[in-house]
Amino acid sequence: MARKREYVVGLTAEQRHEMRRLVGSGRRSAREITRARILLMADAAAGGRSDGEISAALGVGRATVERVRKRFAEGGLEAAIRTRPQPPRPEKRVLDGRGEARLVTLACSKAPEGHERWTLDLLADKMVRLNYVSGVSRDTVRRVLKKTSLSLG
């Protein structure tokens, strides 16, 4: 099995001082403080412990230590410490209030020809066919109907 590339952390005296100040102040997020501790323990000038030793000492996963080392080597101190902003996401809710109302109305209506009652898949397909939504999963339909305490049986 190929061994992962180990990134060497070499902090300057100024960076080391800043990391110690960050860890000692306790005024940052726990994640940032942990990353600063990782860098201090991984610093080659201070003995540079292995990933396994650091992860055991700080109670974090080995992959976390590897990621912090890599981010430091590729982007510097700020990139290793700071939390990166999350990428923009499309609108999370597939069904807004109006869509939920349409779904409940549809679920209360008569079942389609050849079916005794509505199923989650039938409701999801019908919502798409009626152009209420561009796509909806059966799980989304289930969650909406569960919120309404609607009994289909």
C-alpha positions in Angstrom: 0.0 0.0 0.0 1.4 3.4 -1.0 2.2 5.6 1.9 0.6 9.1 2.1 2.8 12.0 1.6 3.7 13.6 4.9 3.7 17.4 4.9 6.4 19.0 7.0 5.3 21.9 9.2 7.9 24.6 9.8 6.7 27.5 11.8 8.6 30.7 12.2 9.2 32.1 15.6 6.4 34.7 15.0 4.0 32.0 13.9 4.8 29.8 16.8 4.2 32.8 19.2 0.9 33.5 17.5 -0.2 29.8 17.8 0.7 29.8 21.5 -1.3 33.0 22.0 -4.3 31.6 20.2 -4.2 28.3 22.2 -3.7 30.2 25.5 -6.4 32.8 25.0 -9.3 30.3 24.5 -11.2 33.0 22.6 -11.5 31.2 19.3 -13.6 28.2 18.2 -12.5 24.9 19.6 -11.8 23.7 16.1 -9.3 26.6 15.5 -7.6 26.0 18.8 -7.3 22.3 18.0 -5.7 23.1 14.6 -3.3 25.5 16.3 -2.3 22.7 18.8 -1.8 20.3 15.9 0.5 22.8 14.2 2.5 23.4 17.4 3.0 19.7 17.9 3.8 19.1 14.2 6.4 21.9 14.1 9.7 20.5 12.9 11.7 23.1 14.9 10.0 21.8 18.1 10.6 18.1 17.5 7.8 17.5 15.0 5.7 14.6 16.4 4.2 12.0 14.1 0.6 12.1 13.0 -0.2 9.2 15.2 1.3 10.8 18.3 -0.5 14.1 17.7 -3.9 12.4 17.1 -3.5 10.3 20.3 -2.4 13.3 22.4 -5.2 15.6 21.2 -8.0 13.1 20.7 -8.5 13.8 17.1 -8.5 11.6 14.1 -5.3 10.9 12.2 -7.0 12.3 9.0 -7.6 15.6 10.8 -3.9 15.9 11.5 -3.0 15.1 7.9 -5.5 17.6 6.6 -4.2 20.4 8.8 -0.6 19.6 7.8 -1.5 19.6 4.1 -3.5 22.9 4.4 -0.5 24.5 6.1 1.9 23.3 3.5 -0.3 24.4 0.6 -1.9 27.6 1.9 0.0 28.8 4.9 -1.0 29.5 8.5 -4.3 31.2 7.8 -5.5 28.4 5.5 -4.6 25.7 8.1 -6.4 27.5 11.1 -9.4 29.2 9.6 -12.6 27.4 8.8 -13.3 27.6 5.0 -16.6 29.1 4.1 -19.2 26.5 2.9 -20.0 26.6 -0.8 -23.3 28.1 -1.8 -26.1 25.5 -1.8 -29.3 25.5 -3.9 -32.5 26.1 -2.0 -32.7 23.2 0.5 -36.4 23.0 0.8 -38.0 21.3 -2.2 -41.5 21.9 -0.9 -42.4 25.3 0.5 -45.7 26.0 2.3 -47.7 26.1 -0.9 -46.1 22.8 -2.1 -46.8 21.1 1.2 -50.5 22.2 1.0 -50.8 20.8 -2.6 -49.2 17.6 -1.4 -51.7 17.2 1.5 -54.6 18.1 -0.8 -53.4 15.5 -3.3 -53.0 12.9 -0.5 -56.5 13.5 0.7 -58.0 13.1 -2.8 -59.2 9.8 -4.4 -56.4 7.4 -5.2 -55.5 7.0 -8.9 -57.3 4.4 -11.1 -56.1 0.9 -10.3 -54.9 1.7 -6.8 -56.6 1.3 -3.5 -54.7 4.2 -1.8 -51.9 6.6 -2.4 -48.3 5.5 -2.0 -45.4 7.8 -1.4 -44.0 7.0 -4.8 -47.4 7.7 -6.5 -47.7 11.0 -4.6 -44.1 12.0 -5.6 -44.7 11.1 -9.3 -48.1 13.0 -9.4 -46.5 16.1 -7.9 -43.9 16.1 -10.7 -46.5 15.3 -13.4 -48.7 18.2 -12.2 -45.6 20.5 -12.3 -45.9 21.4 -8.7 -42.2 20.7 -8.3 -39.4 19.7 -10.7 -38.5 16.7 -8.6 -39.3 15.3 -5.2 -38.2 12.2 -3.3 -40.5 9.8 -1.6 -38.7 10.6 1.7 -39.5 14.3 1.3 -43.2 13.3 0.8 -43.0 11.1 3.8 -41.6 13.8 6.0 -44.2 16.3 4.9 -47.1 13.9 5.5 -45.7 12.9 8.9 -45.6 16.5 10.0 -49.3 16.8 9.2 -50.3 13.7 11.2 -52.2 12.6 8.1 -53.4 9.0 8.0 -53.8 7.6 4.5 -55.1 4.2 5.7 
